Amino acid sequence: MKSGISPAALLCGLVAAGPVAAQTEIEFWHAFTGRLGELVDAQVAEFNASQSDYIVTASHKGNYSETLNAGIAAFRAGEQPDILMVFEVGTATMMAAKGAIRPVHEVMAEAGADFDPDAFIGSVKGYYTTTDGQMLSLPFNSSTPVLWVNRDALSAAGIDPDTDLSTWQQVGAVLDQLKAAGSTCPLTTAWQSWIHLENLSAYHDVPFATQENGFAGLDTELAFNAPLQVQHIQAMGDWARDGKFIYAGRRNEGGANFRAGECALFTESSAGYAGIKSEAQFAFEVRPLPYWEGVEGAPQNTIIGGASLWVMAGQTAKEYKGVASFLNFLSSPEIQARWHQDTGYLPITSAAGDLTREQGFYDANPGTDIAVRQMTAKEPTANSKGLRLGSFDQIRTIIDEELEGVWTGDKTAEAALNSAVERGNQLLRRFEQANR
């Protein structure tokens, strides 16, 4: 033979390769890079090493919006993955994509998987289930916004780093002190719509939209131009004008500023923990998201961000069985507890939270349970169980544009929010007409 490999050696090689060739491949598309991407790769590698029937191949497809769009385009071309990560605001879009997805509860039942939807935290599970409690997608990386504090920056400004920051009134007073002390970045934020409108509304138990924020029907209208939201956005606009709030971008551009030690306060996802812990060269801590004192019912509960895993239609029975096995692995207490501890994402099951507490993680890392308590301290209301709005990725873009007008001083909060509601409602009507 030209290769110099003997027939016997070739036969041995084929026999040795047999089990690998027999493995069923499961394609998993996600939106993670950096430290989170490394942790996802580690989970996939651990699952692949734990059994020999399936091999999961994970692929990064861009940010959340890009990953959703890639999945939609792939389905139209008949080249969809088995599992697609979709951020929470894409839930209504995926639900309306008839024929494109397989509900998780069906996939698990058909595979005979030991799967209990009631094991998941209620405020997380409710986002991804039907009105009768059937789980459509698997919660994976669920987070909620918190306040990150650079303790060294407060001390340098002569402020007690243990000062109370539980209300926006108190935060405003500290921003005054930071600015007076020469801080060039007293406050910055990530994900401005998610934190300062969507979660603001839920945390104060006021509607972001009608029809229970879209859960009760497609004929919903946006309602985030009410007095509370106008008050909050105008306060932030005033802080921006005075150099107390520094706007860095629509996604998480402000994270780099905070991790570098430039900013004293930072409103961000609880999942900022992974990057902050690995990069920050200063003393930091996590605090609850502030609320406006004097608003009846506040603080209520915050709502989740992050993403869930959707099973795509058009796969083989073997692939679906592999998908069920992988999803069960990801939601197991041990894997979820480690994921929660490494990333700051919520432990999506009660068992994972209990295990984390038993392992002493919360005692050793004070504040890391704040996100969990913030989500579970009160039973969610119609205003605080989440959002389920069509075309919401595009609506967020509209909100971003209007908020940027406030930060630059070109618009008042009232004018900007009125415009965002009017423009967003046009998208909701088109979505309703397309999905009747």
C-alpha positions in Angstrom: 0.0 0.0 0.0 1.3 3.5 -0.8 0.7 4.7 2.7 2.9 2.1 4.2 0.1 1.0 6.6 -0.4 -2.8 6.6 -4.0 -4.2 6.1 -3.8 -5.6 9.7 -3.0 -2.2 11.2 -5.7 -0.5 9.1 -8.2 -3.1 10.4 -7.2 -2.5 14.0 -7.5 1.3 13.4 -11.1 0.8 12.0 -12.1 -1.4 14.9 -10.7 1.1 17.4 -12.5 4.0 15.7 -15.8 2.1 15.7 -17.3 3.5 18.9 -16.5 7.0 18.0 -18.0 6.7 14.5 -21.2 5.3 16.1 -21.6 8.4 18.3 -24.6 10.6 17.5 -23.6 14.2 17.0 -25.6 17.0 18.8 -25.0 20.5 17.4 -25.3 23.3 20.0 -25.1 26.9 19.0 -24.5 29.5 21.6 -23.6 33.2 22.1 -20.8 33.0 24.7 -17.2 34.2 24.4 -14.5 34.9 26.9 -14.7 33.3 30.3 -18.3 32.2 29.8 -17.4 30.5 26.5 -14.6 28.6 28.3 -17.0 27.4 30.9 -19.5 26.2 28.3 -16.7 24.4 26.5 -15.8 22.7 29.8 -19.4 21.6 30.3 -19.6 20.1 26.9 -16.3 18.3 27.3 -17.4 16.9 30.6 -20.6 15.6 29.1 -18.8 14.1 26.2 -16.4 12.3 28.5 -19.2 11.0 30.7 -20.8 8.7 28.0 -20.0 7.3 24.6 -23.4 7.4 22.8 -23.4 11.1 21.9 -20.9 13.9 21.1 -22.0 17.5 21.5 -20.2 20.0 19.3 -20.6 23.6 20.6 -20.3 26.6 18.2 -20.2 30.3 19.0 -22.5 32.2 16.6 -22.1 35.8 17.7 -24.0 37.8 20.3 -27.5 37.0 21.4 -29.2 38.7 18.5 -26.8 37.2 15.9 -27.2 33.7 17.4 -31.0 34.0 17.1 -30.8 35.2 13.5 -28.3 32.5 12.6 -30.7 29.9 14.0 -33.6 31.3 12.0 -31.6 31.4 8.8 -30.3 27.9 9.3 -33.8 26.5 9.8 -35.0 28.2 6.6 -32.1 26.5 4.8 -32.7 23.1 6.5 -29.4 23.3 8.3 -30.5 24.0 11.8 -28.6 22.8 14.9 -30.1 20.5 17.5 -30.0 23.1 20.3 -30.1 26.9 19.9 -29.4 29.3 22.7 -32.0 32.2 22.5 -32.0 35.2 24.9 -35.1 35.7 27.0 -36.5 38.5 24.8 -36.6 36.1 21.9 -39.0 33.7 23.7 -42.2 35.1 22.0 -40.5 34.9 18.6 -39.5 31.3 19.2 -43.0 30.4 20.4 -44.5 31.9 17.3 -42.1 30.0 15.0 -44.5 27.2 14.2 -42.8 24.0 13.0 -39.3 25.3 13.9 -39.0 24.0 17.4 -39.8 21.0 19.6 -41.1 21.8 23.1 -38.6 20.5 25.7 -41.3 18.7 27.6 -42.2 16.6 24.5 -38.5 15.8 23.8 -37.9 14.7 27.4 -41.1 12.6 27.6 -40.3 10.8 24.3 -36.8 10.1 25.5 -38.1 8.7 28.8 -35.9 11.2 30.7 -36.3 11.7 34.4 -37.4 15.3 34.1 -39.4 17.3 36.6 -40.3 20.9 35.6 -41.3 21.6 39.2 -37.6 21.2 40.2 -36.9 24.6 38.5 -37.2 27.9 40.4 -40.7 29.3 39.8 -39.6 32.8 38.7 -37.2 31.2 36.2 -39.5 28.4 34.9 -42.5 30.7 34.4 -40.7 32.6 31.7 -40.3 29.5 29.5 -43.6 27.6 30.1 -47.1 27.7 28.6 -50.0 28.9 30.7 -50.7 25.3 31.7 -47.1 24.8 33.0 -45.6 22.9 30.0 -41.9 23.8 29.5 -41.1 25.0 26.0 -37.3 25.6 26.4 -34.8 24.7 29.1 -33.6 27.6 31.3 -29.8 27.7 31.0 -28.1 30.9 31.9 -30.6 32.9 33.9 -29.4 36.1 35.6 -30.9 39.2 37.2 -29.5 42.7 37.6 -27.7 43.8 40.7 -25.5 46.7 41.8 -21.8 46.1 41.7 -19.7 48.3 44.0 -16.0 49.2 43.8 -15.3 49.5 47.5 -11.8 51.0 46.9 -13.3 53.8 44.7 -15.8 54.7 47.5 -13.0 54.8 50.1 -10.8 56.9 47.9 -13.7 59.5 47.7 -14.0 59.5 51.5 -17.2 57.5 51.5 -17.8 54.6 53.8 -17.7 51.5 51.5 -20.4 50.0 53.6 -22.8 52.9 53.1 -26.4 52.0 52.3 -27.1 52.0 48.6 -30.5 50.2 48.7 -32.5 53.1 47.3 -31.9 55.3 44.3 -32.2 58.3 46.6 -29.2 57.1 48.5 -27.4 56.3 45.3 -28.0 59.8 44.1 -26.4 61.3 47.2 -23.3 59.0 46.8 -23.0 60.1 43.2 -22.9 63.7 44.3 -20.0 62.8 46.7 -18.1 60.8 44.1 -18.4 63.6 41.6 -17.2 66.2 44.2 -14.3 64.0 45.0 -13.2 64.0 41.3 -14.5 60.6 40.1 -14.6 60.5 36.3 -17.1 57.6 36.4 -19.4 57.5 39.4 -21.9 55.2 37.8 -22.2 53.2 34.6 -24.5 50.5 33.3 -24.9 47.5 31.0 -28.1 46.6 29.2 -29.9 49.8 29.8 -33.4 48.8 28.7 -33.3 45.5 30.6 -32.1 47.0 33.9 -33.5 50.6 33.8 -36.9 50.0 32.2 -37.8 46.3 32.2 -36.5 45.4 35.6 -37.3 48.8 37.0 -40.9 48.2 36.2 -41.1 44.7 37.7 -39.1 45.8 40.8 -41.7 48.5 41.5 -44.7 46.3 40.5 -45.8 48.5 37.6 -46.6 47.3 34.1 -44.0 47.4 31.3 -46.8 46.5 28.9 -50.5 45.6 29.1 -51.9 42.1 29.0 -49.6 41.0 31.9 -46.6 42.1 29.9 -47.7 40.0 27.0 -48.2 36.8 28.8 -52.0 37.1 28.5 -52.3 37.8 24.8 -50.7 39.2 21.6 -52.9 42.3 21.8 -50.6 44.0 24.2 -49.4 47.6 24.3 -46.3 49.1 25.8 -46.8 51.0 29.0 -43.3 52.0 30.2 -44.0 55.7 29.8 -45.8 56.0 33.1 -44.7 58.4 35.9 -42.3 56.0 37.6 -40.3 55.2 34.5 -40.2 58.8 33.5 -39.0 59.8 36.9 -36.2 57.2 36.8 -35.0 57.9 33.3 -35.1 61.7 33.9 -33.0 61.2 37.1 -30.4 59.3 35.1 -30.5 61.9 32.3 -29.8 64.6 34.9 -26.9 62.5 36.3 -25.6 62.0 32.7 -25.6 65.8 32.2 -23.7 66.3 35.4 -21.1 63.7 34.7 -22.4 61.3 37.4 -23.7 58.7 35.0 -21.4 57.6 32.2 -23.0 55.9 29.3 -20.7 53.3 27.6 -23.0 51.4 25.2 -26.1 49.4 24.6 -24.8 46.0 25.7 -22.0 45.5 28.3 -19.4 47.9 27.1 -19.5 49.4 30.6 -18.2 46.2 32.1 -14.7 46.8 30.8 -14.7 50.2 32.5 -15.8 48.8 35.8 -13.5 45.8 35.7 -10.6 48.2 35.1 -11.4 50.1 38.2 -12.5 53.3 36.5 -16.1 53.3 37.8 -17.4 53.3 41.4 -20.9 51.8 40.8 -22.2 49.6 38.0 -25.6 48.2 37.3 -25.2 44.9 35.6 -26.2 41.2 35.5 -25.4 39.0 38.4 -23.5 37.0 35.7 -20.9 39.8 35.7 -19.4 37.8 38.6 -17.3 35.6 36.3 -15.5 38.5 34.6 -15.3 40.8 37.6 -13.8 38.1 39.8 -11.2 37.1 37.2 -10.1 40.7 36.2 -10.8 43.2 39.0 -7.7 44.4 40.9 -9.8 46.1 43.6 -12.1 45.2 46.4 -15.6 44.7 45.0 -19.0 43.5 46.2 -22.5 42.9 44.9 -25.5 44.7 46.4 -29.3 44.5 45.6 -30.6 46.6 42.7 -31.7 49.9 44.2 -35.4 50.9 44.2 -37.2 54.2 44.6 -38.3 54.7 48.2 -41.9 55.7 48.5 -43.3 53.5 45.7 -45.9 51.2 47.1 -45.0 47.5 46.8 -41.3 48.2 46.1 -39.1 46.3 46.1 -41.1 43.5 44.5 -38.9 41.1 42.5 -36.6 41.5 39.6 -36.9 39.5 36.4 -34.5 37.3 34.6 -32.2 37.9 31.7 -29.9 35.5 30.0 -31.1 32.7 27.7 -32.7 29.3 27.4 -32.0 26.4 25.2 -34.5 25.6 22.4 -34.7 22.2 20.7 -35.0 22.7 16.9 -37.4 20.6 14.8 -36.3 18.3 11.9 -33.8 16.1 13.8 -33.7 12.3 14.1 -35.0 10.2 17.1 -31.4 9.4 18.1 -30.5 13.1 18.1 -33.5 14.0 20.3 -32.5 11.3 22.7 -29.0 12.8 22.9 -30.5 16.2 23.3 -32.5 15.0 26.3 -29.5 13.4 27.8 -27.4 16.6 27.5 -30.2 18.8 28.8 -30.6 16.5 31.8 -26.8 16.7 32.4 -26.9 20.6 32.3 -29.7 20.8 34.8 -28.3 18.3 37.3 -27.7 19.8 40.8 -23.9 19.3 40.6 -23.5 20.9 37.2 -25.9 23.7 37.9 -24.3 24.5 41.3 -20.9 24.7 39.8 -22.2 26.9 36.9 -23.9 29.2 39.4 -20.8 29.5 41.5 -18.4 30.1 38.5 -20.6 32.6 36.7 -23.0 34.4 38.9 -26.0 33.1 36.9 -28.9 31.9 39.0 -29.0 28.2 40.1 -32.0 27.3 37.9 -33.1 24.5 40.2 -33.8 24.6 43.9 -31.5 21.6 44.4 -28.6 23.5 42.9 -29.2 26.4 45.2 -29.4 24.1 48.2 -26.2 22.3 47.2 -24.4 25.6 46.8 -25.4 26.7 50.3 -24.4 23.3 51.7 -21.0 23.6 50.1 -20.5 26.9 51.9 -20.1 29.0 48.8 -22.4 31.8 50.0 -20.6 32.0 53.4 -17.2 32.2 51.7 -18.4 34.7 49.0 -20.8 37.2 50.7 -23.4 38.7 48.4 -23.4 35.9 45.8 -26.9 34.9 47.0 -28.3 38.3 46.6 -29.5 37.6 43.0 -31.3 34.5 44.2 -33.0 36.3 47.1 -33.9 39.2 44.9 -35.7 36.8 42.5 -37.4 34.6 45.1 -38.2 36.8 48.2 -41.7 37.6 46.9 -44.2 35.7 44.7 -44.2 37.3 41.2 -47.1 39.4 40.2 -48.6 40.0 36.8 -46.2 42.9 36.5 -43.1 41.1 37.7 -43.2 37.6 36.2 -41.4 38.7 33.1 -42.0 39.8 29.5 -43.3 38.0 26.5 -43.5 40.4 23.7 -43.1 39.8 20.0 -40.3 41.6 18.0 -38.8 42.6 21.4 -35.2 42.5 20.1 -36.2 45.3 17.7 -38.2 47.1 20.3 -35.1 47.1 22.6 -33.2 48.8 19.7 -35.9 51.5 19.6 -35.6 52.0 23.4 -31.8 52.2 23.1 -32.1 54.9 20.5 -34.6 57.0 22.6 -32.6 56.6 25.8 -29.4 57.8 24.1 -31.4 60.9 23.2 -31.9 61.5 27.0 -28.3 60.8 27.9 -27.1 63.4 25.4 -29.6 65.9 26.6 -31.5 66.0 23.2 -34.7 64.7 24.7 -36.6 64.7 28.0 -37.4 61.4 29.5 -41.1 61.9 28.9 -40.6 62.7 25.2 -38.2 59.8 24.7 -40.4 57.2 26.4 -43.5 58.4 24.7 -41.7 58.0 21.3 -40.4 54.5 22.2 -43.9 53.4 23.2 -45.4 54.7 20.0 -42.7 53.2 17.8 -42.7 49.9 19.7 -46.4 49.5 19.5 -46.3 49.6 15.7 -44.0 46.5 15.8 -46.3 44.8 18.3 -49.3 45.3 15.9 -47.4 43.8 13.0 -46.3 40.8 15.1 -49.9 40.3 16.3 -51.2 40.4 12.7 -48.6 37.9 11.5 -49.3 35.4 14.3 -53.1 35.4 14.6 
